[in-house]
Amino acid sequence: SKDLKGAMEILIEQKRQKLSTVEKLDEHMDFASQLIFAQNRGDLTAENVNQCVLEMMIAAPDTLSVTLFFMLILIAEHPAVEEEMMREIETVMGKQELQS
């Protein structure tokens, strides 16, 4: 846990450095950036930021996989919704090949 925490601190510091050099912040305003700016304003401590990012990294894969699983089940159970989704994808993508 100590190694993971140290690695997280390094990543957050790298993100902080990157944010200090970007010209347009709106393109880089993800959740980690919001946390860093909250710390800069004094709303959060460095420990708060580290803990939030660590929890996102640990919890996100599990919750995302469960959410995707249920989304796919619901789509499979509602063919009309699946057809509408496919039409929308085709409208947006046109003849372009879909990629991951």
C-alpha positions, 0 to 999 in steps of 0.5 A: 500500500505504501508503494502504491501511495508513493507511485500515486503521489508521483503521478499527481505531481507529474499532473500538477507540473503538466497543468502548470505548463498548458496554455488552455486549461479547458482541454485538460480539466479532468477530475484529477485536475479539478482535485489539484485546483481544489487543493491550490484554492485550499479546499482540499489537502494534498492527502485528500487529493492523493486519497481521492485519486487512489480510490478512483484508480482502485475502484473504477475498474470494478464499477465500470465493468459492472456498469458495462455488463448491465448496460449490455444486458439491457441493450440485448433485452431491448432490440429496438433500442439497439437498432436506434443506437446502431442508426445513431452510430452510422449517422455519426460515423458514416462510412468510417470504420469503428475503432475501440 
